[in-house]
Amino acid sequence: MDQTIGFIGTGNMGSAIAKAAAKSGLAETILLANRTPAKAAALAAELPGGTLSTNEEIARTAKLIFLGVKPQMMQLVLDPLEPILRKREDRFILVTMAAGLTCDRIQDFLDMDCPVIRIMPNTPSAIGAGVVQYCGQLVTVEELDAFAALLAPAGLVDPVPEGLIDAASAVSGCGPAFAYLFAEALADGGVACGLPRDKALSYAAQMLAGAARMVLESGQHPGALKDAVCSPGGATIQGVRVLEEDGFRAAAMDAVIAAYEKTLKLK
């Protein structure tokens, strides 16, 4: 299904989703607009079908209008587009990726009962290893299926009830930052033990990638996979002991909960 899609905002998240959509081959034209046009122009040069555009042109012509703007900026961005959207006689769908803003809230900003898809992507979507949760309001099943196909190159594209999407975002949307922090800490530990920095970071990153695949592909509980690495009286169990003493699991849980609670305050 060839179509024109548009991205209003080409920051880290907007760019990641635009790159995934371009890989699907389902968008004939990808219109890109950003507050700093040079940023959108650079992305347009990377993408098949990518074209530098404006917010107004995207509002007039795109079938899918991705809103890659911060929650606190959404009203300011949508206000001047409202009269343009009202004049449209064809069907269009707004796609919001703003943390904390519900489909209802987007409709309220415009005072329009227009179709809205809400997504919570993460930055690894740009390389096909991401997670994108989505839900829709006033959107047909067929449209949601086509949307999921468009974003399939992003990685795991999963429907979630809107009531759970903030919790999902706290895990997979914020999670990469937590994972990067862990990778950096592991590498620092390796450097402290004498490893060269580049090797320590490479080993830590590849280990995390491999461990994640084991969870996804083995079907085993992470606890069982952990136990399989911890030989009696061995080095690994001593490392696990120190992590437990320092509250590693509690800290990880608290990080997700803190991110979730902050998201709720953005509504």
C-alpha positions in Angstrom: 0.0 0.0 0.0 1.8 3.1 -1.2 1.0 6.2 0.7 2.4 9.6 1.7 3.4 9.8 5.3 4.7 12.8 7.2 6.9 13.4 10.2 6.5 16.6 12.2 9.6 16.6 14.3 12.7 14.6 13.4 14.4 14.2 16.7 15.8 10.9 18.0 12.5 9.2 18.2 10.9 10.6 15.1 14.1 9.8 13.1 14.1 6.2 14.4 10.5 5.6 13.3 11.0 7.4 9.9 14.0 5.1 9.2 12.0 2.0 10.1 9.1 3.1 7.9 11.4 3.8 5.0 12.7 0.2 5.2 9.2 -1.2 4.8 8.8 0.0 1.3 5.1 0.8 2.0 5.5 4.6 2.0 5.9 6.1 -1.5 6.8 9.5 -0.1 8.1 10.5 3.4 7.7 14.1 4.2 10.0 15.4 6.9 9.7 18.7 8.9 11.6 19.9 11.9 12.0 23.2 13.8 15.6 23.1 12.5 15.1 22.4 8.8 18.7 21.3 8.3 18.1 18.4 10.6 15.1 17.2 8.5 17.0 17.8 5.3 19.8 15.6 6.5 17.4 12.8 7.3 15.6 13.2 4.0 18.9 12.7 2.2 19.2 9.3 4.0 15.8 7.9 3.3 14.3 6.5 0.1 11.4 8.7 -0.7 12.5 11.2 1.9 11.5 14.8 1.1 12.1 18.0 3.1 8.7 19.6 3.9 6.8 21.8 6.4 4.3 21.2 9.1 1.6 22.8 7.0 2.3 20.7 3.9 2.3 17.5 6.0 -1.0 18.5 7.6 -2.5 19.1 4.1 -1.3 16.0 2.3 0.0 13.1 4.5 -2.2 10.1 5.2 -0.3 9.3 8.4 0.9 12.4 10.3 3.6 11.4 12.9 3.8 13.9 15.7 7.4 13.6 16.9 7.2 16.5 19.4 7.6 16.8 23.2 4.4 16.6 25.2 4.8 20.2 26.4 5.1 21.4 22.8 2.1 19.5 21.4 -0.5 22.2 21.8 1.7 24.8 20.2 2.4 22.6 17.2 -1.2 21.5 16.7 -2.9 24.9 17.1 -1.8 26.3 13.7 -2.5 23.0 12.0 -6.1 22.7 13.2 -7.7 24.8 10.5 -5.7 22.9 7.8 -6.8 19.5 9.1 -10.5 20.7 9.4 -10.5 21.5 5.6 -9.4 18.0 4.6 -12.0 15.9 3.0 -9.9 12.7 2.8 -9.1 10.4 5.7 -5.9 11.0 7.7 -4.6 9.5 10.9 -2.5 11.3 13.5 0.2 9.3 15.1 1.5 10.5 18.5 4.6 9.4 20.2 4.5 12.0 23.0 4.9 10.4 26.4 1.9 10.7 28.7 -0.5 12.1 26.1 -3.5 9.9 25.5 -5.4 9.7 22.2 -8.2 11.6 23.9 -5.8 14.4 24.7 -4.6 14.8 21.1 -8.2 15.0 20.0 -8.9 17.6 22.7 -6.0 19.7 21.5 -7.6 19.9 18.1 -11.2 19.8 19.3 -11.7 17.2 16.6 -12.8 13.5 16.7 -10.1 12.5 14.3 -8.4 9.0 14.1 -5.4 8.8 16.4 -2.7 6.1 16.8 -0.6 6.3 19.9 2.9 4.7 19.8 5.6 4.3 22.3 8.8 3.4 20.4 12.4 3.3 21.6 15.6 4.4 19.8 16.8 0.9 18.8 13.9 1.0 16.4 16.2 2.8 14.0 18.3 -0.3 13.6 15.5 -2.8 13.5 16.0 -4.0 17.1 13.4 -1.9 18.8 10.1 -2.1 20.5 7.0 -0.2 19.4 3.8 -0.5 21.4 0.7 0.9 19.7 -3.0 1.5 20.3 -5.7 3.3 18.3 -8.8 5.4 18.6 -11.3 5.7 15.8 -9.0 3.6 13.7 -10.1 0.4 11.9 -8.5 -3.0 12.4 -7.4 -2.9 8.8 -5.7 0.5 9.4 -3.9 -0.8 12.5 -2.7 -3.9 10.7 -1.4 -1.7 7.8 0.3 0.5 10.3 2.0 -2.4 12.1 3.3 -3.6 8.7 4.7 -0.2 8.0 6.6 -0.2 11.2 7.6 -3.9 11.2 11.2 -3.1 10.3 11.5 -1.4 13.7 11.5 -4.7 15.5 8.8 -5.9 17.9 5.6 -4.0 17.0 3.0 -4.9 19.6 -0.6 -3.8 20.3 -1.2 -2.8 23.8 -4.4 -1.4 25.5 -3.9 2.3 26.1 -4.2 1.8 29.9 -1.0 -0.2 29.8 1.0 1.9 27.3 2.7 4.2 30.0 3.9 1.1 31.9 5.2 -0.4 28.7 7.0 2.8 27.8 8.7 2.8 31.3 10.2 -0.6 30.5 11.1 -0.5 26.8 11.0 3.2 26.0 13.2 4.3 29.0 15.0 0.9 29.3 17.7 1.5 26.7 19.1 4.3 28.9 19.2 1.9 31.8 20.9 -0.8 29.6 23.5 1.7 28.3 24.3 2.7 31.9 24.7 -1.0 32.8 26.9 -1.6 29.7 29.1 1.4 30.6 29.4 0.2 34.2 30.4 -3.3 33.2 33.0 -1.9 30.8 34.3 0.3 33.6 34.7 -2.8 35.7 36.6 -4.5 33.0 38.9 -1.5 32.6 39.5 -1.6 36.4 40.6 -5.2 36.0 43.1 -4.3 33.2 41.1 -4.6 29.9 41.5 -2.0 27.2 38.5 0.3 27.1 37.4 -0.6 23.5 37.6 -4.4 24.3 35.7 -4.0 27.6 32.9 -2.1 26.0 32.7 -4.5 23.0 32.5 -7.5 25.3 29.9 -5.9 27.6 27.7 -4.9 24.7 27.9 -8.2 22.9 27.2 -10.0 26.2 24.1 -8.0 26.7 22.9 -8.6 23.2 23.5 -12.4 23.6 21.9 -12.6 27.0 18.8 -10.8 25.7 18.5 -13.3 22.8 18.8 -16.1 25.3 15.7 -14.7 27.1 13.7 -14.3 23.9 14.7 -17.5 22.2 15.1 -20.0 25.0 11.7 -19.4 26.6 13.4 -19.9 30.0 12.8 -17.6 33.0 15.7 -15.2 33.5 16.2 -16.7 36.9 16.8 -20.1 35.5 19.3 -18.7 32.9 21.1 -16.9 35.7 21.3 -20.1 37.7 22.9 -21.9 34.8 25.8 -19.4 34.8 26.4 -19.5 38.5 28.5 -22.6 39.3 28.7 -23.6 43.0 31.6 -21.7 44.7 32.4 -19.9 41.4 33.2 -16.4 40.4 29.7 -15.5 39.0 27.8 -16.2 42.1 30.1 -13.9 44.0 29.4 -11.1 41.6 25.6 -11.8 41.9 26.0 -11.7 45.7 27.5 -8.2 45.5 24.8 -7.0 43.1 22.2 -8.3 45.5 23.9 -6.7 48.5 23.9 -3.3 46.7 20.2 -3.5 45.8 20.7 -4.0 42.0 17.3 -5.5 41.3 15.5 -3.1 43.6 17.2 -0.2 41.9 16.2 -1.5 38.5 12.6 -1.9 39.6 12.6 1.6 41.2 14.0 3.1 37.9 11.0 1.7 35.9 8.5 2.9 38.5 10.1 6.4 38.7 9.9 6.6 34.9 6.3 5.5 34.9 5.3 7.9 37.6 6.9 10.8 35.8 5.1 9.8 32.6 1.7 10.0 34.5 2.5 13.6 35.4 3.0 14.6 31.8 -0.7 14.1 31.0 
